[in-house]
């Protein structure tokens, strides 16, 4: 696996994608406060208070949507580039030379749009769990980890991961070319969200160690993407071996 991973990272466009990812990580290191979990001033709030208009206003005061979305965008920039290696290289191969960059741009636009919408949903869950429901950070993280393990073991997860490897036919000319490239980005992102939403949620539930969790999450997603398609069925993400 290590040799294959090294070959994967050094081939074709991967070095450039690594540079883009490193730029994202650099921005994250410079603005790590954006990665903090949902905040609330003072003692941990009661559900009755946070469900009131006053409580919701205070939640939005300490968790401005534009700041949360800005942090989410940086997370995508840091964590997603290597997941796009195969789709982007497929577009590069099948597109006419004069339209390659247009194809890549449309794909990234579609892919990023879907993940931005997914981020709104995941951020809402994180804020709701941590603040509106008044669940303590450690409890929220443990609960998120259990949900993540359950999803990772499910047939739906494997089905989504398998679909991430699909490479559709791309038209060469006209509106069909534009439609196919944009649709490819959107569809790829939908299956990517289906595969990765649970692990992407974990760093947002943590009170500390966001960068470490993000790094582990990115490594896990890249290693998953290197696996071959498997029959969707219940299987644990880790094989537990017991000493004889």
C-alpha positions in Angstrom: 0.0 0.0 0.0 2.8 2.4 0.9 4.5 1.9 -2.5 1.2 2.3 -4.4 0.4 5.5 -2.4 3.8 7.0 -3.3 3.2 6.2 -7.0 -0.3 7.7 -6.7 1.0 10.9 -5.2 3.9 11.4 -7.7 2.0 10.7 -10.9 0.4 13.1 -13.4 -1.4 16.1 -11.8 -1.0 14.8 -8.2 2.0 17.0 -7.3 0.0 20.1 -8.3 -3.0 18.9 -6.3 -0.7 18.4 -3.3 0.5 22.0 -3.7 -3.1 23.3 -3.7 -3.8 21.2 -0.7 -0.7 22.5 1.1 -1.8 26.1 0.3 -5.2 25.3 2.0 -3.4 23.9 5.0 -1.3 27.0 5.2 -4.4 29.2 5.3 -5.9 26.9 7.9 -2.8 27.2 10.1 -3.0 31.0 9.8 -6.7 31.1 10.7 -7.1 28.2 13.1 -9.7 30.0 15.1 -12.1 29.5 12.2 -12.0 25.8 12.9 -13.2 26.1 16.5 -16.3 24.1 17.2 -19.6 26.0 17.7 -19.3 28.4 20.6 -21.5 29.8 23.3 -20.8 32.4 25.8 -20.9 31.6 29.5 -22.2 28.4 31.1 -23.4 25.6 28.9 -27.0 26.6 27.9 -30.2 24.8 28.5 -32.3 23.5 25.7 -35.2 25.7 26.6 -33.0 28.9 26.4 -31.3 28.0 23.1 -34.6 27.1 21.5 -35.9 30.6 22.2 -35.4 33.5 19.8 -32.9 35.1 22.2 -31.0 31.9 22.4 -30.9 31.5 18.6 -29.7 35.1 18.2 -26.9 34.5 20.7 -25.9 31.3 18.9 -25.7 33.2 15.6 -23.7 36.0 17.4 -21.0 33.6 18.5 -21.2 31.4 15.4 -21.6 33.8 12.4 -22.6 31.9 9.3 -20.1 33.7 7.1 -17.2 32.7 9.5 -18.4 29.1 9.6 -18.7 28.9 5.8 -15.3 30.5 5.4 -13.7 27.9 7.6 -15.6 25.2 5.7 -14.3 26.5 2.4 -10.7 26.3 3.7 -11.4 22.8 4.9 -12.5 21.8 1.4 -9.4 23.5 -0.2 -7.1 21.6 2.1 -8.8 18.2 2.2 -10.4 17.7 -1.3 -7.7 18.2 -4.0 -6.3 14.7 -3.9 -9.8 13.2 -4.1 -10.2 14.9 -7.5 -7.1 13.3 -9.1 -8.8 10.6 -11.1 -11.8 12.7 -12.2 -9.7 15.6 -13.3 -7.3 13.3 -15.2 -10.2 11.6 -16.9 -11.5 15.0 -18.1 -8.0 16.0 -19.2 -7.7 12.8 -21.3 -11.1 12.9 -23.0 -11.4 16.6 -23.7 -10.0 18.5 -26.7 -6.8 20.2 -25.9 -8.2 23.7 -26.3 -11.1 22.9 -23.9 -9.4 21.1 -21.2 -9.2 23.9 -18.7 -12.8 24.8 -19.3 -13.7 21.2 -18.6 -11.7 21.2 -15.3 -13.3 24.5 -14.3 -16.8 23.3 -14.8 -16.1 20.1 -12.9 -14.7 22.0 -10.0 -17.6 24.4 -10.0 -20.1 21.6 -9.8 -18.1 19.7 -7.3 -17.5 22.7 -5.0 -21.1 23.8 -5.2 -22.5 20.5 -3.9 -19.9 20.3 -1.1 -20.7 23.9 -0.1 -24.4 23.0 0.2 -23.4 19.8 2.1 -21.3 22.1 4.4 -24.4 24.1 5.3 -26.1 20.9 6.4 -23.1 19.6 8.3 -22.5 22.9 10.0 -26.1 23.1 11.0 -25.9 19.6 12.5 -22.7 20.6 14.4 -24.2 23.8 15.8 -27.4 22.0 16.6 -25.7 19.2 18.5 -23.2 21.3 20.3 -25.2 24.4 21.1 -28.9 24.1 20.5 -29.2 20.6 22.1 -26.6 21.5 24.8 -24.6 18.3 24.3 -21.1 18.5 25.8 -18.2 18.4 23.4 -16.8 15.0 24.4 -20.2 13.4 24.3 -20.9 14.9 20.9 -17.6 13.7 19.5 -18.1 10.1 20.9 -21.6 10.0 19.4 -20.3 11.3 16.1 -17.6 8.7 16.1 -20.1 5.9 16.7 -22.3 7.2 13.9 -19.2 7.4 11.6 -18.2 3.8 12.3 -21.8 2.6 11.7 -21.9 4.5 8.4 -18.5 3.3 7.3 -19.6 -0.3 7.8 -22.9 0.1 5.9 -23.6 -1.1 2.3 -24.8 2.5 1.5 -21.3 3.8 2.3 -19.7 1.2 0.0 -22.2 1.9 -2.7 -21.4 5.6 -2.6 -17.6 4.9 -2.6 -18.0 2.6 -5.6 -19.8 5.4 -7.5 -17.0 7.8 -6.8 -14.9 5.8 -9.3 -17.4 6.2 -12.1 -16.0 7.9 -15.2 -18.8 9.0 -17.6 -18.7 9.7 -21.3 -18.0 13.4 -22.0 -19.3 15.0 -25.2 -16.6 16.8 -27.3 -18.5 19.9 -28.5 -21.2 22.5 -27.8 -23.6 22.7 -25.0 -23.4 18.9 -24.4 -19.8 19.3 -23.5 -20.5 22.1 -20.9 -23.4 20.1 -19.5 -21.5 16.8 -19.2 -18.5 18.5 -17.4 -20.7 20.3 -15.0 -22.9 17.3 -14.4 -19.8 15.1 -13.8 -18.7 17.5 -11.1 -22.2 17.6 -9.4 -22.7 13.8 -9.6 -19.2 13.1 -8.3 -19.7 15.4 -5.4 -23.1 13.9 -4.5 -21.5 10.4 -4.2 -18.4 11.9 -2.5 -20.7 13.5 0.1 -22.5 10.2 0.5 -19.2 8.5 1.1 -17.5 11.1 3.3 -20.1 13.1 5.2 -19.7 11.2 8.5 -15.9 11.5 8.7 -16.1 15.2 7.6 -18.5 15.9 10.5 -16.1 14.6 13.2 -13.6 17.6 13.1 -16.5 20.0 13.5 -17.7 18.2 16.6 -14.3 18.3 18.4 -13.6 21.1 20.8 -9.8 20.7 20.4 -7.5 19.0 17.9 -9.4 20.1 14.8 -6.3 20.1 12.6 -5.2 16.7 13.7 -8.7 15.2 13.1 -8.8 16.9 9.7 -5.4 15.5 8.7 -6.5 12.0 9.8 -9.8 12.4 7.9 -8.1 13.5 4.7 -5.6 10.6 4.9 -8.5 8.1 5.5 -10.5 9.5 2.5 -7.5 9.3 0.2 -6.7 5.7 1.2 -10.3 4.8 0.7 -10.3 6.2 -2.8 -7.4 4.0 -3.7 -9.4 0.8 -2.9 -11.0 -1.1 -5.7 -14.8 -1.4 -5.9 -16.3 -4.0 -3.6 -19.7 -5.6 -3.2 -21.9 -3.3 -1.0 -22.4 -5.2 2.3 -22.0 -4.8 6.0 -18.3 -4.8 6.9 -16.3 -3.1 9.6 -13.9 -0.5 8.4 -11.2 -2.1 10.5 -10.4 -5.8 10.5 -10.0 -6.8 14.1 -7.4 -9.5 14.6 -7.1 -11.3 17.9 -4.0 -13.1 19.0 -4.4 -16.8 19.0 
